[in-house]
């Protein structure tokens, strides 16, 4: 990416949440192009990088599947061409998948930034970019700084690109519980972490795990084990 486009990305990032929706969309497109270029130059396959973009489109600006059945073939599940994902801002505001275009785009930007902060990610070409997005990520954009929000372990880029399903997008306050699709609530996390969280908030999950550890510790003190 040429220097003018990189500087434009920094300029947009420095506007933070004051950026207009059109500027946020421009920011997303520039960052997507930069990520694409960096990953290909780092030796990752075009197919893997394309799959990453698709995953982020489906988890960021677009909704999850929102209809149970096809509108074309009654009783059949929807497929990708059957309207099972739409831009979130086109949904009713009361729908759990709804988000403004600005918020949904910022979530997608956040996913790209989290990816570029994984172990094994390529470094950014402009030093200013490392800190320009701190307001959105809470950390500098440097390889190895991003951790799974549930297990608090560093996430690795190579396994993710080899198997995009190994990571999923998640919300620390679940959408089913009234959480919103906004940047501060959206994270990339290990598939196993998403399973562990289920429909609980992070606080509920931690509390449950503490109680489980305490119960198993008490059982161990009594000298018994499961199955006895």
Secondary structure as UniProt FT lines:
FT   HELIX           3..13
FT   TURN            14..15
FT   HELIX           16..18
FT   HELIX           21..41
FT   TURN            42..43
FT   HELIX           46..59
FT   TURN            60..61
FT   TURN            74..75
FT   TURN            80..83
FT   HELIX           88..90
FT   TURN            93..94
FT   TURN            96..97
FT   HELIX           101..115
FT   TURN            116..117
FT   TURN            127..128
FT   HELIX           129..132
FT   HELIX           134..137
FT   TURN            143..144
FT   TURN            149..151
FT   HELIX           157..162
FT   HELIX           164..166
FT   STRAND          167..171
FT   HELIX           175..177
FT   HELIX           183..185
FT   STRAND          186..190
FT   HELIX           191..197
FT   TURN            198..199
FT   HELIX           202..221
FT   TURN            222..223
FT   TURN            226..227
//
